[in-house]
């Protein structure tokens, strides 16, 4: 009897943990490499710039692409939201040198890739036309999950009271605003 309760307890606990683990995995934000792969599927002619080697292993890192580094720079170093077009425009301005000069140590891959990819990535972005940069931003925004917003169901929303007509002789809750002063009104202040 005691053994059955023990087994039932541990079985239930295991089921709960598995459900929580799968829910956490489903909510995990996509990695920059995953987003980059999806962007390259939409823009196959976009330069990959993935011929860099890891500083420790010396092996080629084909998943460390131009787009994955852009995403890491945008999100982790500039602390900007992935799903914001305006934030992406600011990042492109940073990369084009509009907002100042970037230091090599402020770019992804500084410590992990050899040689440092900053100059090559800046040249790749500078070669893109404005339309191509906009297409790149559009492709990134198309694959990045949007933040969830809370939507209340109609039955959860508080009902707004119907507008009641004001009885004659009573003052309305919002009195009318005074009219703007006319020409020469400033002279009256002298």
matplotlib code that plots the C-alpha trace (Angstrom):
import matplotlib.pyplot as plt

x = [0.0, 2.8, 4.8, 1.8, 1.4, 5.1, 4.9, 1.8, 3.5, 6.7, 4.7, 2.6, 5.7, 7.4, 4.3, 4.2, 7.9, 7.6, 4.6, 6.5, 9.7, 7.8, 5.9, 9.2, 10.7, 7.8, 8.2, 12.0, 12.9, 14.6, 18.4, 20.0, 21.3, 17.8, 16.4, 19.4, 18.7, 15.0, 16.1, 18.5, 15.7, 13.8, 16.8, 19.1, 21.3, 22.2, 25.8, 26.4, 29.9, 30.3, 33.9, 35.3, 37.0, 36.5, 39.3, 39.5, 38.8, 40.1, 37.1, 34.9, 31.7, 29.2, 26.2, 27.8, 26.5, 26.2, 22.5, 23.1, 25.8, 23.4, 20.7, 23.2, 24.5, 20.9, 19.5, 22.3, 24.8, 22.3, 19.5, 16.9, 13.7, 13.7, 10.1, 10.5, 11.1, 12.3, 14.9, 16.2, 16.4, 18.5, 20.8, 21.3, 22.2, 24.7, 26.3, 26.4, 28.3, 25.6, 25.5, 29.3, 32.1, 31.8, 34.7, 35.8, 35.2, 31.6, 30.6, 29.7, 32.5, 35.3, 36.4, 35.0, 35.9, 39.1, 39.6, 37.2, 34.1, 33.3, 34.9, 33.6, 30.1, 30.2, 31.2, 28.5, 25.8, 27.2, 27.0, 23.3, 21.0, 18.3, 15.7, 17.8, 18.3, 14.6, 14.0, 16.5, 14.6, 11.3, 12.6, 13.9, 10.6, 8.7, 10.4, 10.7, 7.9, 5.7, 5.4, 2.1, -0.4, -3.1, -6.5, -9.5, -12.6, -15.8, -17.3, -14.2, -14.4, -16.2, -19.3, -19.2, -22.2, -24.5, -24.3, -27.1, -28.6, -28.2, -31.5, -32.5, -31.1, -28.3, -24.7, -22.9, -20.1, -17.6, -18.3, -17.4, -13.9, -13.5, -13.0, -9.6, -8.7, -9.1, -6.9, -5.6, -6.4, -2.8, -3.1, -5.8, -3.1, -1.2]
y = [0.0, 2.4, 1.5, 2.2, 5.7, 6.3, 5.2, 7.3, 10.3, 10.0, 9.3, 12.4, 14.5, 13.2, 14.0, 17.6, 18.1, 16.9, 19.2, 22.2, 21.4, 21.1, 24.4, 26.1, 24.8, 26.1, 29.6, 29.6, 32.6, 31.5, 31.6, 34.1, 31.2, 29.9, 33.3, 33.8, 30.5, 31.5, 35.0, 33.3, 31.2, 34.4, 36.2, 33.6, 36.2, 37.9, 37.6, 35.0, 36.0, 32.8, 31.9, 32.6, 30.2, 29.8, 31.2, 28.2, 25.3, 26.7, 25.1, 26.8, 28.2, 28.0, 28.9, 32.1, 34.3, 38.0, 37.9, 36.0, 38.5, 41.4, 39.9, 39.4, 43.0, 44.4, 42.4, 41.7, 44.6, 47.4, 46.0, 46.6, 44.6, 42.1, 42.9, 46.7, 48.1, 51.4, 49.6, 47.8, 51.2, 52.5, 49.4, 49.8, 53.5, 52.3, 49.9, 52.6, 54.8, 57.4, 57.2, 57.1, 54.7, 51.1, 49.6, 46.0, 44.9, 46.1, 43.6, 39.9, 37.6, 39.8, 37.1, 34.0, 34.4, 34.9, 37.3, 39.8, 40.1, 43.7, 45.4, 42.7, 43.0, 46.8, 46.6, 44.0, 46.3, 49.4, 47.6, 47.0, 49.6, 51.2, 48.9, 45.8, 46.9, 47.4, 43.9, 42.5, 44.2, 43.0, 39.4, 39.5, 40.9, 38.2, 35.4, 36.9, 36.0, 38.9, 39.6, 38.3, 41.0, 40.3, 40.5, 40.5, 38.5, 40.5, 39.0, 40.1, 43.8, 46.1, 47.6, 51.3, 53.1, 54.5, 58.2, 59.8, 63.0, 66.0, 67.2, 70.8, 73.3, 71.0, 71.7, 69.0, 67.0, 68.5, 72.2, 73.6, 75.0, 78.8, 80.3, 81.3, 85.0, 87.1, 89.7, 92.4, 90.4, 90.7, 94.5, 94.2, 92.9, 96.2]
z = [0.0, 1.0, -2.1, -4.4, -2.9, -3.4, -7.0, -7.6, -6.0, -8.0, -11.2, -10.7, -9.9, -13.1, -15.2, -13.8, -14.4, -18.0, -18.7, -17.2, -19.2, -22.5, -21.8, -21.0, -24.2, -26.2, -24.7, -25.2, -27.5, -30.7, -30.8, -33.2, -35.3, -35.8, -36.7, -39.1, -40.9, -41.4, -42.7, -45.2, -46.5, -47.3, -48.6, -50.3, -52.0, -48.7, -47.8, -45.1, -43.9, -42.1, -42.9, -39.4, -37.1, -33.4, -31.4, -29.1, -31.4, -34.7, -36.5, -39.0, -37.4, -40.3, -38.1, -37.0, -39.8, -40.5, -39.5, -36.3, -35.3, -36.2, -34.0, -31.1, -31.5, -31.7, -28.8, -26.4, -26.9, -27.7, -25.5, -28.2, -28.8, -31.7, -32.8, -33.1, -36.6, -35.1, -33.0, -36.1, -37.9, -35.0, -35.2, -38.9, -38.3, -35.7, -38.2, -40.9, -38.5, -38.1, -34.3, -33.8, -34.4, -33.1, -31.2, -32.1, -28.6, -28.8, -31.5, -31.3, -32.2, -30.7, -28.3, -30.1, -33.8, -35.6, -37.3, -35.8, -38.1, -37.4, -40.4, -42.8, -41.4, -41.6, -45.2, -46.0, -44.5, -46.2, -49.6, -49.1, -50.6, -48.5, -50.1, -49.3, -45.7, -45.4, -46.9, -44.3, -41.5, -42.9, -43.1, -39.5, -38.3, -40.2, -38.4, -34.9, -32.6, -31.5, -27.8, -26.4, -25.4, -23.0, -24.7, -22.5, -23.5, -24.0, -20.9, -18.8, -19.9, -17.6, -19.2, -19.9, -18.7, -21.4, -21.8, -19.9, -21.3, -19.0, -17.6, -18.5, -16.1, -14.8, -15.5, -17.5, -15.9, -18.4, -18.9, -22.3, -22.7, -22.8, -26.3, -27.4, -27.1, -30.1, -31.8, -29.5, -26.3, -25.2, -25.2, -22.5, -20.1, -20.0]

ax = plt.figure().add_subplot(projection="3d")
ax.plot(x, y, z, "-o")
ax.set_aspect("equal")
plt.show()
